[in-house]
Amino acid sequence: MPTSLWEGKYNGSKQIVITPDFNSTCVHADLWVPVKAGYDGFSAYGYNQ
């Protein structure tokens, strides 16, 4: 089990960031999913289905 996000990324895991704005975390992510502000609850419900 990786102890940090960087170690997990080095071992081959993918990082997905779900946020409405592009920030410093998104730079290092493999996938950035921009959601509209206010619709994040609907998106989270859809991801869990």
Backbone hydrogen bonds in HBPLUS format (Angstrom, degrees):
<---DONOR---> <-ACCEPTOR-->    atom                        ^
c    i                          cat <-CA-CA->   ^        H-A-AA   ^      H-
h    n   atom  resd res      DA  || num        DHA   H-A  angle D-A-AA Bond
n    s   type  num  typ     dist DA aas  dist angle  dist       angle   num
A0008-GLY N   A0004-SER O   3.11 MM   4  6.38 155.9  2.17 146.2 152.7     1
A0009-LYS N   A0005-LEU O   2.93 MM   4  6.17 155.8  1.99 148.1 154.6     2
A0010-TYR N   A0006-TRP O   2.93 MM   4  6.11 153.8  2.00 144.8 152.0     3
A0011-ASN N   A0007-GLU O   3.01 MM   4  6.22 143.4  2.15 140.4 150.0     4
A0013-SER N   A0008-GLY O   3.00 MM   5  5.53 162.1  2.03 151.7 145.8     5
A0012-GLY N   A0009-LYS O   3.13 MM   3  5.19 159.2  2.18 101.9 108.1     6
A0030-ASP N   A0015-GLN O   2.91 MM  15  5.32 142.5  2.05 136.4 148.3     7
A0031-LEU N   A0015-GLN O   3.21 MM  16  6.58 147.9  2.32 156.9 159.1     8
A0017-VAL N   A0031-LEU O   2.91 MM  14  6.33 163.6  1.93 166.2 170.6     9
A0033-VAL N   A0017-VAL O   2.83 MM  16  6.15 170.1  1.84 165.5 168.6    10
A0026-CYS N   A0023-ASN O   3.10 MM   3  5.43 126.7  2.39 104.9 117.7    11
A0029-ALA N   A0026-CYS O   3.25 MM   3  5.02 151.7  2.34  96.5 104.9    12
A0039-TYR N   A0036-LYS O   3.03 MM   3  5.49 164.0  2.05 132.7 136.7    13
A0043-SER N   A0039-TYR O   3.06 MM   4  6.36 153.9  2.13 149.1 157.0    14
A0044-ALA N   A0040-ASP O   2.93 MM   4  6.11 160.3  1.97 147.4 152.0    15
A0045-TYR N   A0041-GLY O   3.04 MM   4  6.22 154.6  2.11 142.6 149.5    16
A0046-GLY N   A0042-PHE O   2.98 MM   4  6.18 151.1  2.07 142.4 150.3    17
A0047-TYR N   A0043-SER O   2.92 MM   4  6.18 148.6  2.02 150.5 159.0    18
A0048-ASN N   A0044-ALA O   3.21 MM   4  6.36 144.2  2.35 141.5 149.5    19
A0049-GLN N   A0046-GLY O   3.38 MM   3  5.38 153.8  2.45  98.3 105.8    20
